[in-house]
Amino acid sequence: MSDAETLRIYDDRAADYAARNQDYLSNDPRLLEFITACPARGRVLDLGCGPGTSAAVMAAAGLRAEAMDASGEMVTLANALAGVTAWQASFDALGAEAVYDGVWANFSLLHAARDAMPGHLAAIKRAVKPQGVFYIALKLGKGEARDALGRLYTYYEEDDLKNLLKTAGFTVLNCAFGESEGMDGALARWISVATHG
């Protein structure tokens, strides 16, 4: 993510975001599915980790949880959680080669510019071990827009996202759909896709 205003908002609202998502992420069925798909003691990356809640659930389940986020305040919160190793970096800093058993990008890559998404997915594909798992969740829709708080989003339709994933070399395993209220108070439709390398 390179949008300065979006990063500023996440830095300013990090504690609010953490409090809002704690309970849900601790029992997120997609996160539990991701954990189950990874080998015991597997090395995983929470990409765009926010306050690290998902990474902490992974660590509590016995995975070796690493986390990265472009927001310094979010990384501070993530590093305070048991079992989480977090660092500050943007999506384009991912340079690992076949080291992760799984990568979790839960409502994070929706802040990446559309023209940057193929490169980000290619980097994730390189970072995941052969047959490693990759989960991604985005908001459904078209185009780009700022929400009521000023965060910049890029929206995708189901077919567009699946085509991007296939082009990057991922095999789509399943999809889940839903609608939930964001930090801005607006209801948004979303898609979560499970893949393997």
C-alpha positions as CSV (number, residue, x, y, z in Angstrom):
1,M,0.0,0.0,0.0
2,S,1.4,3.4,-0.9
3,D,-1.5,5.7,-0.4
4,A,-0.4,8.1,2.3
5,E,-3.9,9.1,3.5
6,T,-4.9,5.4,4.0
7,L,-1.8,4.8,6.0
8,R,-2.3,7.9,8.1
9,I,-5.9,6.7,8.9
10,Y,-4.7,3.3,10.0
11,D,-1.9,4.8,12.1
12,D,-4.4,7.1,13.8
13,R,-7.1,4.5,14.3
14,A,-5.0,1.4,15.0
15,A,-6.3,0.8,18.5
16,D,-9.9,1.3,17.4
17,Y,-9.4,-1.1,14.5
18,A,-7.9,-3.7,16.8
19,A,-10.7,-3.5,19.4
20,R,-13.3,-3.7,16.6
21,N,-12.0,-6.9,15.0
22,Q,-10.7,-8.9,17.9
23,D,-13.7,-11.0,18.6
24,Y,-14.6,-11.8,15.1
25,L,-11.1,-12.7,13.9
26,S,-10.5,-14.9,16.8
27,N,-13.4,-17.1,15.6
28,D,-13.3,-16.5,11.8
29,P,-14.2,-19.8,10.1
30,R,-12.0,-18.9,7.1
31,L,-9.0,-18.3,9.4
32,L,-9.6,-21.7,11.1
33,E,-9.8,-23.3,7.6
34,F,-6.5,-21.6,6.6
35,I,-4.8,-22.9,9.8
36,T,-6.1,-26.4,9.2
37,A,-4.7,-26.3,5.6
38,C,-1.2,-25.6,6.9
39,P,1.1,-28.3,8.2
40,A,1.8,-28.4,12.0
41,R,4.4,-25.9,13.0
42,G,4.2,-24.4,9.5
43,R,5.7,-21.0,8.7
44,V,3.0,-18.5,7.7
45,L,2.7,-14.9,6.8
46,D,-0.1,-12.5,7.6
47,L,0.3,-10.0,4.8
48,G,-1.1,-6.6,5.7
49,C,-1.6,-7.9,9.2
50,G,-3.2,-4.8,10.8
51,P,-3.0,-5.2,14.6
52,G,-1.9,-8.8,14.2
53,T,-5.1,-10.5,15.5
54,S,-5.1,-13.2,12.8
55,A,-1.4,-13.9,13.2
56,A,-1.9,-14.3,17.0
57,V,-4.6,-16.9,16.3
58,M,-2.2,-18.7,14.0
59,A,0.5,-18.6,16.6
60,A,-1.8,-20.0,19.3
61,A,-2.7,-22.9,16.9
62,G,1.0,-23.8,16.8
63,L,2.0,-22.1,13.5
64,R,5.2,-20.0,13.2
65,A,3.4,-16.7,12.5
66,E,5.1,-13.8,10.8
67,A,3.3,-10.6,9.9
68,M,3.9,-7.4,7.9
69,D,2.0,-4.2,7.5
70,A,2.8,-0.7,6.1
71,S,1.3,1.0,9.2
72,G,3.9,1.4,12.0
73,E,1.2,1.7,14.6
74,M,-0.4,-1.6,13.5
75,V,3.0,-3.3,13.6
76,T,3.6,-2.1,17.1
77,L,0.3,-3.6,18.2
78,A,1.0,-6.9,16.3
79,N,4.5,-7.2,18.0
80,A,2.8,-7.0,21.4
81,L,0.9,-10.2,20.8
82,A,2.3,-13.6,21.9
83,G,4.0,-15.6,19.2
84,V,3.9,-12.9,16.5
85,T,6.9,-11.5,14.7
86,A,5.9,-8.4,12.8
87,W,7.7,-5.8,10.7
88,Q,6.8,-2.7,8.8
89,A,6.9,-3.0,5.0
90,S,4.7,-2.4,2.0
91,F,3.3,-5.1,-0.2
92,D,6.0,-4.6,-2.8
93,A,8.7,-5.4,-0.3
94,L,7.8,-9.1,-0.2
95,G,10.9,-10.9,-1.7
96,A,10.8,-14.3,0.0
97,E,11.3,-17.4,-2.2
98,A,9.4,-20.6,-1.3
99,V,9.5,-20.2,2.5
100,Y,5.9,-20.0,3.6
101,D,3.5,-22.9,4.0
102,G,0.7,-20.3,3.9
103,V,0.0,-16.6,3.2
104,W,-3.1,-14.9,4.6
105,A,-4.1,-11.6,3.0
106,N,-7.4,-10.8,4.8
107,F,-8.8,-7.4,3.5
108,S,-5.3,-6.0,3.0
109,L,-4.6,-6.2,-0.8
110,L,-7.8,-4.2,-1.4
111,H,-5.7,-1.2,-0.6
112,A,-3.2,-2.0,-3.4
113,A,-3.5,-0.2,-6.8
114,R,-5.1,-2.3,-9.5
115,D,-2.1,-2.1,-11.8
116,A,0.1,-3.3,-8.9
117,M,-2.0,-6.4,-8.0
118,P,-0.5,-8.8,-10.6
119,G,3.0,-8.1,-9.3
120,H,1.9,-8.6,-5.7
121,L,0.2,-11.9,-6.5
122,A,3.3,-13.0,-8.4
123,A,5.5,-12.2,-5.4
124,I,3.1,-14.2,-3.1
125,K,3.3,-17.1,-5.5
126,R,7.1,-17.0,-5.3
127,A,7.0,-16.7,-1.5
128,V,4.7,-19.8,-1.0
129,K,6.1,-23.3,-1.0
130,P,4.9,-25.6,-3.7
131,Q,1.3,-26.6,-2.8
132,G,1.3,-24.0,0.0
133,V,-2.0,-22.2,0.6
134,F,-3.0,-18.6,0.0
135,Y,-6.1,-17.0,1.2
136,I,-7.2,-13.6,0.0
137,A,-10.3,-11.5,0.9
138,L,-11.4,-8.3,-0.9
139,K,-14.5,-6.2,-1.1
140,L,-16.7,-6.8,-4.2
141,G,-17.4,-4.1,-6.7
142,K,-15.9,-2.1,-9.5
143,G,-13.3,0.6,-9.7
144,E,-11.6,2.5,-6.9
145,A,-13.1,4.8,-4.3
146,R,-12.4,6.3,-0.8
147,D,-14.6,5.3,2.0
148,A,-16.2,7.8,4.5
149,L,-12.9,7.8,6.5
150,G,-10.8,8.5,3.5
151,R,-9.2,5.1,3.0
152,L,-8.6,4.2,-0.7
153,Y,-10.0,0.9,-1.9
154,T,-9.7,-1.1,-5.1
155,Y,-12.8,-3.3,-5.8
156,Y,-13.0,-6.6,-7.8
157,E,-15.7,-8.8,-9.1
158,E,-15.4,-12.5,-8.5
159,D,-14.3,-13.4,-12.1
160,D,-11.7,-10.7,-12.2
161,L,-10.1,-11.9,-9.0
162,K,-10.2,-15.5,-10.0
163,N,-8.6,-14.7,-13.3
164,L,-5.8,-12.7,-11.6
165,L,-5.2,-15.6,-9.2
166,K,-5.1,-18.1,-12.1
167,T,-2.7,-15.9,-14.1
168,A,-0.4,-15.8,-11.1
169,G,-0.3,-19.6,-11.0
170,F,-2.7,-20.3,-8.1
171,T,-5.4,-23.0,-8.2
172,V,-8.7,-21.7,-6.7
173,L,-10.0,-24.2,-4.2
174,N,-13.2,-22.5,-2.9
175,C,-14.8,-19.1,-2.3
176,A,-16.9,-17.6,0.5
177,F,-19.1,-14.5,0.3
178,G,-20.6,-12.2,2.8
179,E,-21.6,-8.7,3.8
180,S,-20.4,-6.9,6.8
181,E,-20.1,-3.4,8.3
182,G,-16.7,-1.8,8.0
183,M,-15.0,0.7,10.4
184,D,-16.6,3.5,8.3
185,G,-20.1,2.1,9.2
186,A,-21.0,1.1,5.7
187,L,-22.1,-2.4,4.7
188,A,-19.9,-3.9,2.0
189,R,-20.1,-7.2,0.1
190,W,-16.9,-9.3,0.1
191,I,-15.3,-12.4,-1.3
192,S,-12.7,-14.7,0.3
193,V,-10.8,-17.1,-1.9
194,A,-8.8,-20.1,-0.9
195,T,-6.0,-21.3,-3.2
196,H,-2.9,-23.4,-3.3
197,G,0.3,-22.9,-5.3
